[in-house]
């Protein structure tokens, strides 16, 4: 009897430990963030430099900041902050912030001051306080641009740095009424940029840091990308405002930067939709017609084929294909090199799996 009690106590204890470690590993998954400023950035000094884990890069406003301007770092969801440190000014000390408050918010709407800037720095112990957003708020008009080097947040869960800093600037001169919607799209793409670049990383590749997003009246398609420009149709997105994932697809094209000729369009589009429908918004692609699907059906059909290959053969297959396409080394035999089967054999196998 005693033994039974002991065993069940032990198993309870073990179950408790297991449950705890599951809860902890869930708790530790890092989240994403968005950075916003009331003023435009100075050329090349983009907002995401404030949270890229690098104290040598910095953000600066284009013009001197006023007491009406502010800079905000907003997390995907509230985190418990242990300590918060903000470094301002250029790396050599110019434009260090003096006349400003460091503020935090639990809901992203009402802010409270938790510190002032001294010699360009503000550091606060917050002892696990719940924080959704951090704001840097000048208390008077400044005679210099608002210049921020780094915000250092020690929190639970951790917030992921912008490993591939980028900034989208929008042009809505054709449809000023779409400003708010387009800004929202820009923030989504900025937030997904780390994920897209991690999925499509290749040695020595440096993605664009500045991307222009223009909404156009005289464009009848949906959206397209060219270099580091993305164009969206005013007409299409006015009637399909929920289709923001289309811009994640276009952002993938900007990251692909396939400058060589001869890459098959079905694969280029398939990779863009693979990132969109299997990484950004899984489950939104809808069901495929198993009778008509072919590996080279492009867009979401090829995306599903690539997902099948990455689950069954190689979790890095898309990254490897991307590298070949980017470096002008892609040939159809790539599939055989990576999976030991021809693309036709893989196609038959995949289609059979769709019918199950
Ligand atoms: Zn495309």
Boltz pocket constraint, residues with backbone or C-beta under 6 A from the ligand:
constraints:
  - pocket:
      binder: B
      contacts: [[A, 249], [A, 250], [A, 253], [A, 268], [A, 269], [A, 272]]
      max_distance: 6.0
